[in-house]
Amino acid sequence: MSRLSVAICLVAPAVLALAACQPKTAKNPVLDRSDYNACGASAYSDRVGKNHKAYDFSAPNRPVRILGPDTAMTMDHRIDRLNVDIDAAGRITRIWCG
């Protein structure tokens, strides 16, 4: 076995072991969702199941999207934006920030 092969066989496991040792305080952006209510969506939770036309979701300095079942939407994540998902009948199915 060449010296290079031996070096790779010894170094590779060490690198992988060190990569797995991340501190517990590291924030994972997918798991740490402290912004899940940044737009105030929880204040509207009582409206789920009701017709969206009966409510005004607008607020100063906050964008709002009403998303139907076939509505195209951008995939940018804005924690200040209120999203209201509706079904084909216009009933609210979900209210969320993003």
LORODREN-139508 format. One record per atom (N, C-alpha, C): x negated, y negated, z negated. Coordinates in steps of 0.001 Angstrom, whole numbers, plus 500000, padded with zeros to 6 digits. Layout:
LORODREN-139508
XYZ;...
//
This chain:
LORODREN-139508
499147501167500000;500000500000500000;499098498765500000;499432497789500804;498595496590500901;498806495687499687;497879494786499510;497981493850498371;499228492970498482;499578492597499710;500762491765499920;502022492511499494;502140493770499854;503305494570499475;503401494720497965;502271494950497312;502252495081495860;502672493763495206;502165492658495729;502511491348495177;504002491070495331;504550491403496471;505992491196496702;506802492075495761;506393493314495594;507114494233494708;507070493782493248;506044493074492843;505944492598491472;506609491236491271;506511490384492268;507036489022492142;508542488965492363;509070489718493315;510499489656493642;511394489945492439;511173491021491672;512039491245490504;511937490136489452;510752489584489296;510584488498488323;511370487264488755;511324486960490015;512075485801490527;513570486026490361;514043487215490680;515472487513490527;515905487471489066;515062487960488179;515392487933486748;515469486498486236;514555485658486667;514584484256486233;515777483517486826;516141483841488038;517297483193488660;518587483534487915;518651484706487334;519848485125486605;519934484489485227;518857483923484741;518823483341483394;519131481850483441;520376481504483697;520783480102483686;521326479768482310;521087478558481847;521611478184480526;523131478169480519;523718478467479377;525176478511479237;525811477140479405;525038476079479249;525591474736479357;525726474267480791;525224475032481748;525338474633483150;526806474631483547;527234473581484215;528633473471484601;528833474058485987;529803474917486080;530193475484487356;531359474656487865;531220473970489021;532289473093489493;533585473828489810;533512475111490072;534728475859490354;535451476221489066;534695476598488025;535314477021486779;535627475859485843;534849474804485892;535055473655485017;535996472675485703;537282472787485443;538276471948486104;538859470943485123;538006470124484524;538484469115483593;539268468030484311;539189467994485650;539902466992486436;541261467489486933;541724468646486439;542950469223486958;544169468324486755;544112467403485809;545237466500485572;544817465042485697;543784464769486443;543279463406486576;544285462477487246;545184463012488045;546173462177488730;547486462097487958;547594462797486846;548810462760486038;549877463748486474;549489464822487145;550452465795487666;551300466445486574;550757466631485395;551510467312484341;552745466509483909;552727465214484119;553881464388483760;555092464665484655;554841465303485796;555914465584486742;556333467050486746;555844467845485821;556105469285485835;557591469624485718;558379468767485118;559817469029484980;560564468907486301;559914468421487335;560560468234488630;560421469433489554;559632470408489182;559460471602490007;560808472321490122;561160472680491343;562438473344491608;563536472388492040;563277471091491960;564286470092492321;563938469470493673;564894468776494277;564685468158495582;563730466982495449;562724466949496292;561692465906496191;562209464518496554;563275464432497323;563804463121497738;564457462369496587;564748463052495518;565381462414494361;564372461645493506;563079461757493826;562053461156492977;561099460287493777;560579459280493084;559544458420493643;558241458770492924;557291459309493664;556021459732493076;554940458665493187;555261457543493799;554238456521494014;553868455829492704;552616455399492650;552097454656491512;550980453758492028;550740452637491374;549675451755491830;548312452460491786;547545452260492816;546178452788492895;546091454308492837;547146455001493260;547093456458493311;547712456940494615;546928457640495434;547502458187496667;548386459398496371;549382459608497225;550324460710497062;550473461424498411;550532462756498374;550825463554499568;552017464447499278;552993464441500181;554099465384500135;553784466432501202;553634467676500791;553179468735501693;554260469789501873;554808469839503084;555793470855503421;555119472173503756;555909473216504020;555333474534504281;554460474595505535;554706473760506517;553914473766507753;553109472485507932;552910471746506864;552189470485506941;550681470729506963;550028470096507933;548564470151507964;548033469194506904;546923469574506276;546339468687505279;544822468745505364;544212467653504953;542753467622504911;542286468436503718;541058468898503767;540533469729502694;539638468951501733;539642467631501834;538852466833500895;539524466862499528;538717466890498489;539250466952497130;539140465579496491;540293464975496203;540337463681495526;541096463870494227;540400463739493119;541038464016491832;542124463006491486;542116461854492136;543125460840491839;544388461000492678;544400461933493630;545547462080494538;546549463093493990;547816462699493966;548904463574493548;549430464293494783;549475465610494728;550009466424495819;551300467072495361;552312466993496206;553607467591495897;553908468598497001;553876469878496661;554210470929497623;555712471150497586;556316471232498792;557753471484498885;558004472674499802;559157473321499619;559525474426500498;560354473892501661;560858474778502506;561608474378503702;562898473630503361;563437473878502186;564673473208501760;564400471871501080;563130471500500896;562788470236500257;562634470315498750;562705471523498193;562529471694496748;561040471702496410;560709471107495295;559311471041494843;558887472407494337;557764472912494866;557250474206494434;556012474071493549;555276472973493712;554072472775492911;553673471309492959;553154470796491846;552621469442491759;551220469562491200;550229469004491923;548828469198491549;547977468033492011;546793467941491420;545830466912491777;544806467482492754;544384466658493673;543332467128494588;543358466495495926;
//
